Amino acid sequence: MPDHFVPASFGPDESVVATGERGQRAHHRQFEHRGRLERRLYEVAEGVWCLVGNGLSNQTFVEGPEGLVVIDTGESVEEMAAALREVRVHTSAPVVAVLYTHHHYCNGTQAVFDEAGGPVPVWAHADVEDNLRSRALEQGPTAARGMVHQFAMLLPDDGPDGRVQVGLGLEYRLPEHAPYTHGFVAPSEVVAAPTTTTLAGLRVDLVPAPSDADDNLNVFFPDLDLCVNNLAWPALFNVFPIRGESYRDPRVLLRGFDGILAAAPEHLLCAHGPPLSGRDTVREAVTGARDAVQFLWDQTVRGVNRGLTHGELVEFVQLPDHCDDLYLTRQNYGLVEHHVRQVHTGLVGWFDGFEASLFPLPTAERCRRLVEGFGGRDEVAARARAALVEDDLRWALELATWPVRAGGGAHGGTEAERSLLAEVLRAIGQRTTSANVRGWCLTRARDLEGLADLDRHRLHRFGRGQVLAADPASVVAALRVLLDPEPAAGVDDHLRWRVATGDGESTCGLWVRNRVAVPTDGSGAELEVAMDHAVLADVLSVRCTMAEAVGDGSVVATGDASRIAAVLACFEVSSLRI
């Protein structure tokens, strides 16, 4: 093992690994953390309940003189229906309002409407709906692949690779909630600035407080001396999610924490993990979580000012030992060394001053040359195996990656080389305290071994329901990230799209020029395709082709047919061809 200090992102040897009741192999802290996330309905105060363990997030219920306020509705109609059944053992008060803390957990709202017999007001930040739609349309494969990795969605129930928990909850989706019906309802009441209102006869203060989403709200009930938040997690706040997300600025996070501290609530209910009660307990926990985030920022900036590279920063910035005393600041979800790199990138960009990073070779070529320079494939494999045996897992991971990536793509190398890389990843996954990293490493290991198929998450696919739920103009605009520049060479044409919807007609355009597709309002276009919203959904979800739709009259094309065909052929959606 190296004699210099390295971050404690995973244990030094097998001694940290425990075996669960279903044969899962993981760091013993993974099992300890699972206990905090087990299913339980907490009665925090009279008329206040928080359901933990019903999915990735909590569902919270606050009863006032005029009814029940529901806060966050989970990942599906089935998940929310289960939460309602549980709280109905304790109260029959009618639901009079729904609140979203942010856009991550609001897909079960239809279950509330179904129980209520009709709509109720839905409150949220003004950006919730846009955020919910945009990433899925433009970054669908990236988002899906990231979720699969981080939340261990392809891992088995049992055996060494079996799921333990996913850091913020037991599982992303519980099996008993299948088929996971999408039930998002757009907010009817939106806020973009601190707002005070009355819900269920209770005063409610809604305060924007960006967290892992820029549409997050801290929700205060002064009459009940409680706060519902999405900042104090049952783990160190995740500045960097391994699935990939927009940058989370620690300085912004601090303002949200400080708002909670200023309010000094008796009860703190969280989007994840168990609630906290007792003014001193809440203050201590929130202060610890807040100060850990500031420490990461301050010390990273300090290191950047010294000119430290990413590799040097992860040694330089380590949380103080006392952060292990409070589960809100333990590395049970993400890892400090990843957060530090993210802060550096958010602060000054990707270049860290490491000379070799300035103009790196393409990945496959770099790995090929490294393999050759180390004496060939057999020698690299031998050194990687020796490093694995010696518990030098960082070096083993580096070495084992080269022959696999030298072949190009994620599945290069021989079966034996892929198997060795999988073995190294599995060792790291079993020894890390981070649920995110365990999920990523084990999923990637199984991908290399042919036990998990991630190929479908490397291709952009539109879901029919996804297209129908979105504004047609935003769907058409998303095609720009699917433009292949080679067939677009020499194309300079403006195509108008007219899409009939239940509310009338949506008109937009794409102007393909200079090997880009520029979204427009369609004005002045010489070419046009017109169709119903359902037909657009069928074409993009490959239920039919544009050629078939034109042939049967469900799409009406106006203008030079060859030019329309040339525009549509620019996109990596085979069903658009005519």
N, C-alpha and C positions, 0 to 999 in steps of 0.2 A: 504493500500500500504506500501511496505517497506520504512523505513525512510532513508536508505542509497542511495547514488547516483547510478543510473543504466544508461547504455548507451541509448541514444535517438534513438534507432533503429525503434521504432514505437511510436505513440503518446500515451499520458497517458490516454486518454478517447475519447469518441465519438466526441468531439468538433473539432478534426482535419479532420473528415471525410466529404467529399463533395459528391454530386450526379451528375453524368454526364448526357448528353443529351439523352443517351440511357439507363438511369437507373443504370449505373455503380456506385458502391460504392468504394471510394478510398480516400487516403490522398489527401488533396487539392493540394499538390505539384505535385502529379502525373498528374493532369490535366494541371497545369502550365507548366510542362515539355513537355507535349504533343504538346503544341504550338510551341516549338523549333524544333520539328521533323516533322511538317506538310510538305506536298509535295510542293517543290519549286525548280525551276532551278535558281540558283544564277549565275549571270555573274560577276565573281570576278574581272576580268580585261579583256581587249580586247583579245578575243580569248581564254578565260579560263572560263569554266563552271563547276559547281558542282551541281549535282542533289541530293537533300535531300528528303527523304520521299517516295522513290520508293521501299522500302523494309527495311531490317535491316541495310544495309550499303548504302553508297553513291556511285554514279558513277561519275567520274571526266573526263573531256575532255580538252585537251590542244592543241591548234592549232599553228603550226609553219609554216614556209615558204613552207615546202614540204608535209604538210598534218596534220592529226589529230592523237594524241596519246590518247588512252583510258586507264584509270587507274581503275582497279577493275571492274568486270563484274557481280557481284551480285550472287543470288542463283539459277538462272534458265535462260534458253534461253528466256523465255517470259519476265522476268524482264529486261534483257538487251535490248531486242528488243523495249520495251516501252521507255527505256532511250534514245536509238538511235533516235526514232521518235521525242522525245522532243527536242534533241539537233539539229536535222536536220532543225528545224524551223529557226535556227540561222547560220548554216554553212553547206556547201556542200563539204567541204574538205574531201578527201578520208582518211580512216583510214590507217595509215602506221605502227602502232605498238600498241601492248597491253602490259600493265604493271600490275603485281600483287603486291600489297603491302605485302600480306601474303596469306596463303592458305585458309582462311575462305570464301572469296568472289570472286571465280573465276569459277563459274559454268555456266556462261552465255556466254562464249567466242564464242561458235559456232554461236551465233546471229551476232557477229561482222564479222566472216568469211562469213556467208551467205550474209550479206550486201555487203561485199567487193568483193564477187564473187570468193573467194579463201583464202588461208592462208596468214597471215601477221606475222612478227616476234612477238614472245611472250617472254617478259623478266620477270624474277622472281629470287628469291633466289634459290639456288641449292637444298634446302631441301623441297620445296613446294610439289612436287609430292609425295615423300615418306610420308610426314606428312598427306597429303590428304587421302592416302590409309590406312595407318597402323592402326589408331584408329578405323576406321569403320569396319575393318576385325576382329580385336581381341577383341574390346570392344564395339561391335555393340549395345547390349542391354543397357549397361550403358550409352553410348553416346546418344542413342535415347531417353531413359527415362529422362536423364538430360535435353535435348533440349525441350522435351514436358513440363516439369515442369518449367524451367527457362523462356521460351519464350511463356508460356501461350497458347500453341497450341491447347489444348482441351477445353479452356474456350469459352463460348458463345459470340456472338456479343453484346447481350443486357442483361439487368437485373443487379442485384447487383454484380454478378461474371463476368460481361462483360469485355472484354479487353479494356484497356485504351491506353497503349503503352508499349514497352518492353525495355525501358531505352536507348538503342542506336538507335532505330528506331521505327516507328509506329507499325510494326508487323514483325515477322520473314519472313513471306511470305504473300503478299497481295492476297486476293481472286481472283482479276481480272487477276492474273498471272498464275492461274491453267491452265494446269496440272503440271507445274514446271518441265519442261524437263531438264534433266542433260546435260550440254553442256561444260564440262571442256575440255580444250585443254592443253596438257602438254607444258611447256615452251620450246622454241627452243633456247633461250639464257639464261644461268644461271650465277649467280654471287654468290660468297661466301665471298668476300672481297670488300672493297670500290672500286667502278668502275666508270669511267667516259666514257660516250659514246655520240653519237649524234643521236637523234631521231627527225624526221620531220624537220631537219635543226636546231634543238635546242640542246645546250649542256645539258646533264642530268647527275647528280651525284647520284649514287645509293649507299647508305650506310647501311649495316646491322645494325639493331637497334632492338633487341628482345623486344617484347611487350607482348601481350597475345598469341603470337606465336613466336617460336624461329627463324622463317624464315621471319620475318618482315624486310622491307626496308623503310628507309626514302628516299624520292625522291625529289631532289632539281633541280630546273630549274633556274640557275643563271641569264640567259638572261632575265627572266621574274620576278625575285626577288620573287620567290614563292617556297613553300615546301608543299609536300603532305605527310601526316604522319598517323600513327595509334597509337599514344601515347596520344595526347591531345583529350580526348573524351568529350562529352557533360555531363559528370558526373565524379566523382572521379574514377580514374583508378581502375579497378577491379582486385586486387591482388588475390582474391579467387572467382571463379565462382561457384555458388551454384550447377550448373550442374555437377561439377567435371572436373578437367583438371590437366595437369602437373603444377608443381610449377612455379610460376612467381616471380623471384627474384627481389625485389625492387632495389637492387644495380645495376642490369643490366639495368633496366628501366631508371635509372637516366642518364646513358651514352647517351641514345637516346634523352632524353630531352635536355641534355647539347649540343648535336650536333645541335639541332634546334636553341638553344639560340646563339651558336657561329656563325651560319649562319646569324642570325638576319634578316629573310625574311620580306618583306612587306606584303605578303599574306601567310596565313596558311590554307590549305585545308585538311580536315580530312576524315578518313574513315567513321566516324559517325558524325552527327550533322552539324550545320551551319559553313561555313567558317568564318575566321577572317581576317580582313584587317587593315592596319595601323601598322607601326613598333612598336610603343609604346604599342598598344593594344595587339599585338601578344606577345611581350616580357612579358608584365604583366600577360597575361593568362597562357603562358607556364611556367613562373617562379612560379606562384601560384600552378599549377598542379604538377610541379616537386617537389616543396618544401613540398607539402602535402604528397607525396609518401615518401620522405626522413623522414618526421616527423614520419610516421607510422613505418618505419624501425628502426630509432634511438630510439624511445620511447619503442618499443617492446623489442629491445635488452637491453635497460636500465632495463625494468621490468624483463626480463629473468635473467639478472645478479643478480637481487634481490631475485630470487627464486620464483617469482609469478607463480601461476597456471593459466590455461586458464581462469577460472572464475574470478580470480583477475586481470588478464591482461586486460580484456574487460572493467573493471572499471578504470584501471590505464591509459589506452591510449585512449584519446578522442581528436579529431581534435579541434584546436583553433576555436573560434567563427568566426573569419574573413573568414574561409573557406566557410561559408554559404553565403558570399557576392559575390562569383564567382561561376557560375553554373558548371564550370569545376571541382570544388572540393566539390560539394554537393553529398550527399548519395542518388542519384536518380537511381542508378543501383545496385551496391552491398552495403555492410555495413561494417563499420570500425570494428565492433566487430568480424566479420567473417575474415576479412583481418588479424587482429592481431593473431588469432589462426593459420592461414595459415603461417604467417611469423615465428611463434614459431616452427611449425612443420618443415618448411624448414630449420630452423637454427639448431635445436637440436633434431628433431624427435618428435614423438607423445607423449612421456611420459613427463608430466609437473610437476612431483613431488607430485601430489595429490595421497595420499597413496592408496585410493580405486581404482584408475585407473590402478594400477600395475597388479593386477590379478582379473579382474572383473568376476562375474558370467556370464554365457551365458544370453543373453538378456531376453529371455522368463522366465528363472528361477529367475533372478534378479527382474523382474517386478512382478512375482507371489509372491515372498517373501515380496516385498514392499507393495503390496496390502493387504496381510495377516497382516503385521505389523501395518498398518494404520487402522485396524479394519474391513477389508473386502471390497468387491466391492461397496456396498451401501454407506459406509462411505467415501470411496475415491471419488465416484461420487458426494456426497454432498459437500465435501470440494472443489472439482474442480469447481462445480457450484458456490459456495460462492466466490471463488477467481475470477471467471469470472465476477460476479456481482460487485465485489469490484475493478475491473479493474487491478487486480494483474495477468496479463496475463502470465508472465513467470512461476509463480507457478501453474496457471491453466493448462498450457501446460504440465508441468511435471506430474502433477497428472492425467490428462486425458489420457496421453500416457500409463500409467502402465497397466490398465486392457485390453487395446487393444493389446498391445505387449505381455502380459502374456500368451495369447493363442498361441503364435508363429506366426511369419510372420507379414505381413502388415495389415491383415484383421481379427485379432482375436477379442475376446470380443463379447458382445451382440450388437444388432442393436442400442440400446439406448446409449451404451458406445462409439460406433463408431460415433454416431451422436453428442455426447457431444464433442469429440475430434475435429470433423469437425467444430463445432460452435466456439471453441477456435481458431482454425487455421484461420477461416474466419474473426474473430475479428482482429487478428494480420495482416492478409492480407489487410484489409481495413484501417488499421492505419499506415502502414509502408510507408516511402518515397521511399523504394527500389522497383523498378519494378521486379527485380529478386525474391525477397522474396514474393511479392504479387502473382506473378505467381506460385511459388512453393506452398505456403500455400493454395491458392484457388484450385489448381489442386489436391493437396492431400486431401483437404476437399471433393471435388466432387468424388474422388476415394473412399473414405470411405463411401460415400452416395450412391455409385453405379451409379453415373451420368457420370463418366469418366472411361473408361476401359484402365488400364495400364498393364494388364496381358501380352499382346503380347510384351510389352517392357521389360519383365523380362525373355524372352527366346531368345536365340541366333538364328538368322535366316540369311541366306545368300540370298541376292537379286541376281536374275539372271544377271541383268545388272552390278551389283557390281562385280561379279565373272568374267564376260567377260571383264570388264575394267581393271582388275588387272593382274599382272604377275601370272601365275598359281602356281609358286613356293611359292609366298607369301601367296596365298590362302591355299595351302596345309599346309604350316608352321603354319598358324593360327589355324589349327585343334588342335594343342597342348593344347590350353586353353579350349578345349571342351573334353579333356580326362577325363573319369570317372575312378578313381583309382581302384575301386572294380573289374570290369571285366578285368582290366589290370593286376591284380595280377597273377604272374606266366608267363605272356607273355614276350617273349624276341625274337622279330622278326623284321627284317628290310624290309620295303615295299617300292619299287621304284615306282614312278608315272611318266609315260611318257604322256605328253599332247601335242597334235598337235595344233599349232596355225597358224595364217595367215603368221607369219614370220618364221615358221619352227617348231621346237619342243622344249618344255621346259621339262627338266628332273630334278627331285628332289626326296627326300626320307623322310620317317619318320621311325625312329627306336624306337619301343615301348619296353622299358625296365625299370625296377625299378619303374614302375608306372608313367613314364613320356614318352612323345613322342618327340624325339630329331630330329630336322630338319637336313637333310644331303643333299649331292648332288646325292644320290642314288647309288653311286659306291659300288660294292660288294654285293648288295642286292640279296637274293635268290628268293624273291617274287616280283611280278610286276603287276601293272594294267596300261593299255594303253588306251587312249581315246582321242577324240577331245575336244578342249576347251569348245565347246558348250555343250557336254555331261556332262563334269564336272559341268558346270553351271546348267544344268538341274537336276542333282543328288543333288547338295547341296541346290538348291532352292526348292527341293521336287516336281519337275515336273515329275520325275520318280525315281525309286529306282535303287540302284546299282545291285540288283538281276535281275531286268527287263533288265537293260542295258547289263549285262553279258549274259542274256538269248537270247537277240536279236542280239548279236555280236557287239554292239556299244562300249562295254568295253571288252577288251581282257585281261583275267587274266592268268598269267603264274606262275607256281609253285604250291605247295601244297594248294589246295583249302580250306582245313579246317584251315590252318594257316593264310591264307589271311582273311578268315571270322573272325577269332579270333582277328586279328589286327583291322579290321574295326568295330568290335563290341565294341571296347574300347571307341568310341566317342559318345557324346550326339547328334548325327545326325541320326535319325531313318532311313533315306533313304540310309545310307551307308551299311545297313545290307545285307548280302548275305547268 
